[in-house]
């Protein structure tokens, strides 16, 4: 059972980058998701939010970079990326609302 109350708790934002745009031609969409979300949680959330059929979910944990600001060392937060493959013929328009 999922620890998240709703699909909006799992999906943070769609990723709109050059690489994400290139893979969208092959039916794949990239999302920034919560660190604790599993592949099945992500699949259920995408299917419920966008009313599409998901065939695969690939995830990657991205480590936060160490940055310096005025001599002080800080670190950005870790985050998780999910690349969702949709069934043939289905699409998600992530550019709406921009």
C-alpha positions, 0 to 999 in steps of 0.5 A, spaced: 500 500 500 502 506 498 504 511 503 501 517 499 494 520 500 493 522 493 497 522 486 498 529 487 503 528 492 507 523 488 508 527 482 511 534 483 512 537 476 513 535 468 520 536 466 521 540 460 528 540 457 531 538 451 532 531 452 525 530 455 522 533 449 527 529 444 524 522 448 517 525 448 517 523 440 518 516 442 512 516 447 516 517 453 515 523 458 519 525 464 517 527 471 520 530 477 517 525 483 518 524 490 524 521 493 520 515 496 515 514 491 516 507 488 515 505 480 508 502 482 506 508 485 508 513 480 505 508 474 498 509 478 499 516 479 500 517 472 494 513 470 489 516 474 491 523 473 492 523 466 487 517 464 493 514 460 495 507 460 503 506 462 507 500 459 513 502 463 517 506 468 524 508 469 527 512 475 533 515 477 535 518 483 539 525 482 544 527 488 544 534 490 550 538 487 555 541 492 555 549 491 558 555 494 555 561 496 560 567 499 565 562 502 559 558 505 558 550 502 551 548 501 548 542 498 542 542 493 537 537 495 537 530 492 531 528 487 528 523 483 526 523 476 521 518 473 521 516 465 514 514 463 513 510 457 506 510 454 502 505 450 502 506 443 498 512 440 497 515 447 500 522 449 500 527 455 500 534 453 505 537 459 505 544 456 498 546 458 498 551 463 505 554 461 
